[in-house]
Amino acid sequence: TVGEKLVVSMDVGVFVADAANTTVWSKLGTGIPNVAVNGLTLTPEGTTIVAATYGRGLWSIEAP
């Protein structure tokens, strides 16, 4: 969780939902290819999520 948001990695990218309403999910970030994301890490300052993809490198995403 990031604040009041849930962030998950899947086999087609990174998605975010409001913690109070988990029935609506949206793709998080722009430019990230539709590939498996194997790991997510929140930076120490809490403003950026680093997504580790399968075969496409690391991507920085602004935290919601």
Buried (B, 14 or more C-beta within 10 A) or exposed (E): EBEEBBBBBEEEBBBBBBEEEEEEBEEBBEEBEEBBBEEBEBEEEEEEBEBBBEEBEEBEBEBB
